[in-house]
Amino acid sequence: MTAHKDSNDNKNKEMTGKIEGQDLEDLREAKRLLESFGIAIRLANLAGKPMEKAVGMLPGEAAAILQKTVRTALEAALNVAVKTLGKDGSKVPALSGHKLFAGLSGAAGGAMGMAGLGFDLPFTTILMLRSIAEIARFHGEDLKNIETRLECLSVFALGGVSEQDDSSKTGYFAVRAMLARHVLSAMEYITSKGTADRTAPALARLISLIAERFGEVVSEKAALAMVPVAGALGGAVVNSLFMDHFQKVATGHFIIRRLERKYGEEKVRKAFDMA
C-alpha cells in the first residue's frame, strides 16, 4: 500500500513538474517538425510553380477519381490498423527502408500516370501507416491499444500542418481537438464490435474527416504528375518526399503524446506555445 502511494506521489510530482532538460529539447523538436514547411511547399519547389495552379490543372473527372482513391486508401489503412499493426516489427523505426519502398512504388505508379494512382496510393498509404506505427511504438505507445492505432491513422489528417497553416482552425492542436471525439467514437465502436466496418457511422465520419485533409495533400501529388518537370523527377522522388513528410509529422505528434503522458496536456500545450 505504501509503495503504491509513493508511486502515485512521484507521478503527481512529475505531472506538476517543469518541462526542462531533454524533455524541453524534445518538445522544441516536435514543434519544429509540426510547424516546418508543409508538403505542398516542398512539391511546389519541385514543380517550379505555385501548387494552387497545378491543382487547378486537374480535370473534374480526375478530381472525382482522386477523391474515391483517397477514401479507398484510408479504408484499407484502417483495416490494417485494426488487424495487423503491432504484431511484428522492431522497436527502432526503419525510416530509410520505408522511404525506399515508397520510392519504388512511386516509380511504378508514376510510369502509368494518373492511372497508376489507384495502385500506388493505397500501397504507399499502408506503408506510411506502418512507418508511423513504428515511430509511435518508439515513443512509448502500445500498438495493442486501438486508440493508439487510430492515432496513427490520424497522422494523415495532421500531415497538412505547415508554417502557413497556423490559424485557430488548422493548427496542430486544433486539428487534434477536431478529431478527438471521432477517434473516441471509432475506438468505442471497434472495441465493442471487434471489427472495423467502414460503413458504421463512427468509422465513416472519422475516415471522412481524415480524407478531407489527406485528400488535399494527395491532390497536390497528383497535380505534380501533370507538371512537365515531374517526368524527369519521377514518382519515386515524390513518394520519398511524402514518406519523409509524414514520418516527421508522426515523430512530432508522438513526442507530444509522450510528454502529455508525463506532464499532462495543459502543461505541454502551454510549453509548446512558448517553445
C-alpha positions in Angstrom: 0.0 0.0 0.0 2.8 2.4 0.9 4.7 1.5 -2.3 1.6 2.2 -4.4 1.1 5.6 -2.6 4.8 6.5 -3.2 4.3 5.7 -6.9 1.3 7.9 -7.1 3.1 10.7 -5.3 6.0 10.5 -7.7 3.7 10.5 -10.7 1.8 13.5 -9.4 5.0 15.4 -8.7 6.1 14.6 -12.3 2.8 15.8 -13.7 3.2 19.1 -12.0 6.9 19.5 -12.6 8.5 21.9 -15.0 9.4 20.7 -18.5 13.1 21.1 -18.9 16.3 19.4 -20.0 15.9 16.7 -22.7 12.1 16.8 -22.5 12.1 20.5 -23.4 14.5 19.9 -26.2 12.2 17.1 -27.5 9.2 19.5 -27.3 11.1 22.1 -29.3 12.0 19.5 -31.9 8.3 18.4 -32.0 7.2 21.9 -32.6 9.8 22.4 -35.4 8.6 19.2 -37.1 5.0 20.1 -36.8 5.4 23.7 -38.0 8.0 23.1 -40.7 7.2 23.8 -44.3 4.3 21.6 -45.4 4.5 19.1 -48.2 2.7 21.5 -50.6 5.6 23.9 -50.4 8.2 21.2 -51.0 6.3 19.9 -54.0 5.9 23.5 -55.3 9.7 23.8 -55.2 10.0 20.7 -57.3 7.4 21.9 -59.8 8.7 25.4 -60.0 5.3 26.9 -59.7 2.6 27.5 -57.0 0.8 24.2 -56.3 -2.5 26.0 -56.3 -2.1 26.5 -60.1 -1.0 22.9 -60.5 -4.0 21.6 -58.6 -6.2 23.7 -60.8 -5.0 21.7 -63.8 -6.7 18.6 -62.6 -9.9 17.9 -64.7 -13.2 17.3 -62.9 -13.2 13.6 -63.7 -9.7 13.2 -62.4 -10.6 15.0 -59.2 -13.6 12.6 -58.6 -11.4 9.6 -59.2 -8.8 11.1 -56.8 -11.4 11.5 -54.1 -12.5 7.9 -54.4 -8.9 6.7 -54.4 -8.1 8.6 -51.3 -11.0 7.1 -49.4 -10.2 3.6 -50.6 -6.6 4.1 -49.4 -7.7 5.2 -46.0 -10.2 2.4 -45.6 -7.5 -0.1 -46.5 -5.2 1.6 -43.9 -8.0 1.4 -41.3 -8.3 -2.3 -41.9 -4.6 -2.7 -41.5 -4.6 -0.6 -38.4 -7.2 -2.7 -36.7 -6.0 -6.1 -37.8 -2.2 -6.2 -38.1 -0.4 -3.2 -36.5 1.8 -4.1 -33.6 2.0 -7.8 -34.3 5.6 -7.7 -35.6 8.5 -5.4 -36.3 11.4 -4.0 -34.4 11.3 -1.3 -31.8 13.6 1.0 -33.8 11.8 2.8 -36.7 13.1 1.7 -40.1 12.6 5.1 -41.7 15.0 4.7 -44.6 13.6 1.3 -45.6 10.1 2.6 -45.8 11.3 5.6 -47.9 12.9 3.1 -50.3 9.8 1.0 -50.8 7.7 4.1 -51.1 10.0 5.3 -53.8 9.8 2.1 -55.7 6.0 2.2 -55.6 6.0 5.8 -56.8 8.3 4.9 -59.7 5.9 2.1 -60.7 2.8 4.2 -60.3 4.4 7.3 -61.9 5.1 5.3 -65.1 1.3 4.9 -65.5 0.4 8.5 -64.8 -2.9 9.1 -63.1 -4.0 5.6 -63.8 -1.2 4.4 -61.5 -2.5 6.3 -58.6 -5.1 3.6 -57.9 -2.3 1.2 -57.3 0.3 3.5 -55.8 -1.7 5.4 -53.2 -3.3 2.5 -51.2 0.1 0.7 -51.1 2.0 3.8 -50.1 -0.6 4.9 -47.5 -0.4 1.5 -45.8 3.4 1.7 -46.0 3.3 5.1 -44.4 1.0 3.8 -41.7 3.4 1.1 -40.8 6.2 3.6 -40.5 4.0 5.9 -38.4 3.2 2.9 -36.1 6.9 2.1 -35.7 7.5 5.7 -34.7 4.6 5.6 -32.2 6.0 2.4 -30.6 9.4 4.0 -30.4 7.9 6.9 -28.3 6.2 4.5 -25.8 2.8 3.9 -27.5 1.2 0.5 -27.1 0.2 -0.7 -30.5 -2.1 -3.3 -29.0 -4.3 -0.4 -27.9 -6.9 0.5 -30.5 -6.7 4.2 -29.6 -3.0 4.2 -30.5 -3.8 2.6 -33.8 -6.4 5.2 -34.6 -3.9 7.9 -33.6 -1.5 6.5 -36.1 -4.2 6.8 -38.8 -5.0 10.4 -37.6 -1.5 11.4 -38.6 -2.7 11.6 -42.2 -5.0 14.4 -41.1 -2.3 16.2 -39.2 0.1 16.0 -42.2 -1.2 19.2 -43.7 0.1 21.4 -41.0 2.7 24.0 -42.1 4.0 27.4 -41.2 1.3 28.9 -43.3 -1.3 26.6 -41.7 -1.3 28.1 -38.1 -4.8 29.6 -37.7 -7.1 28.7 -34.9 -8.9 26.3 -37.2 -6.0 24.5 -38.8 -3.1 24.4 -36.3 -1.9 21.1 -34.8 -3.8 21.2 -31.6 -7.0 22.5 -33.3 -6.9 19.6 -35.7 -6.3 17.1 -32.9 -9.3 18.6 -31.0 -11.5 18.2 -34.1 -10.5 14.6 -34.5 -10.5 13.6 -30.8 -14.2 12.8 -30.2 -14.4 11.0 -33.6 -11.4 8.9 -32.6 -13.1 8.1 -29.3 -16.3 7.1 -31.0 -14.5 4.9 -33.5 -12.5 3.3 -30.7 -15.6 2.5 -28.7 -17.3 1.0 -31.8 -14.3 -1.2 -32.7 -13.8 -2.3 -29.1 -17.5 -3.3 -28.8 -17.8 -5.0 -32.2 -14.3 -6.3 -32.5 -14.1 -5.3 -36.2 -13.9 -2.2 -38.4 -17.0 -1.9 -40.6 -16.2 1.1 -42.7 -19.9 1.8 -43.2 -20.5 2.3 -39.5 -21.3 6.0 -38.8 -18.5 6.4 -36.3 -15.8 5.0 -38.6 -17.3 6.6 -41.8 -17.2 10.0 -40.1 -13.6 9.6 -38.9 -12.4 8.5 -42.4 -14.2 11.4 -44.0 -12.5 13.9 -41.7 -9.1 12.4 -42.4 -9.8 12.1 -46.1 -10.7 15.8 -46.3 -7.2 16.9 -45.2 -5.2 14.0 -46.6 -7.0 14.4 -49.9 -5.7 18.0 -50.2 -2.2 16.7 -49.9 -2.7 13.9 -52.3 -4.3 16.2 -54.9 -1.0 18.2 -54.9 0.9 14.9 -55.5 -1.5 14.1 -58.4 -1.2 17.6 -59.8 2.5 17.4 -59.8 2.3 14.4 -62.1 0.8 16.7 -64.7 3.6 19.2 -64.5 6.3 18.6 -67.2 9.2 18.6 -64.7 7.6 15.7 -62.8 8.5 13.4 -65.7 12.2 14.0 -65.0 11.9 13.8 -61.3 9.7 10.7 -61.3 7.1 9.3 -58.9 10.0 7.8 -56.8 11.2 11.3 -55.6 7.7 12.5 -54.9 6.8 9.4 -52.8 10.0 9.7 -50.9 9.1 13.2 -50.0 5.7 12.1 -48.9 7.1 9.4 -46.7 9.6 11.8 -45.2 6.9 14.4 -44.5 4.5 12.0 -42.7 7.4 10.5 -40.7 8.3 13.9 -39.4 4.7 14.7 -38.6 4.3 11.4 -36.8 7.5 12.0 -34.8 6.3 15.4 -33.7 2.9 14.0 -32.8 4.1 11.1 -30.7 6.7 13.2 -28.9 3.8 15.4 -27.8 1.8 12.5 -26.7 4.7 11.0 -24.8 5.2 14.3 -23.0 1.5 14.7 -22.3 1.5 11.3 -20.5 4.3 12.6 -18.3 3.3 16.2 -17.7 -0.3 16.5 -18.6 -1.9 18.0 -21.7 -2.4 21.5 -20.4 1.3 21.9 -19.3 2.6 20.6 -22.6 0.3 22.8 -24.6 1.5 26.0 -22.7 5.1 24.9 -23.1 4.6 24.2 -26.8 3.3 27.8 -27.3 6.3 29.2 -25.6 8.9 26.9 -27.0 
